[in-house]
């Protein structure tokens, strides 16, 4: 009996939450993957899908990254000896070189750091953050027009396939 050699599979990232509003409001220049410092009750709540990134943003304090406005709602079955705080500031983990590079770019006019999504990677919660520049109002209108145009094309193609 011959044994077959299996090739290593590409890592599968399970999405937890996504910040769709950020893609509408900003142009993404660079993306980074950062770890998050979480408490036990937060990990349990994330597994249940009780997380929201919509109003989140990233700040740099004393050479460290922190995410503010990311809501992790505690489960009703949370332990009695802890005091869960849904909107607490959470630390993000990146290499010092990457943080220094981000500090230099943030000091430029118009750049900010926004969380894009949360996902699982090797049993750990990771946060994708982006160095972003705000969109002007006309850019947002272009985005809406493009999105509606794609929708119309899909509807036309779908109805065409039904007619056959």
Secondary structure, DSSP 8 states (H G I E B T S, - for coil): -------------EEEEE-HHHHHHEEEEEEEEEEE---HHHHHHHHTT-EE-TT-EEEEETTEEEEES-EE---TT--TT----TT--EEEE--HHHHHHHHHHHTSTTEEEEEEEEEEETTEEEEEEEEEEE--HHHHHHHHHHHHHHHHHHHHHHHHHHH-
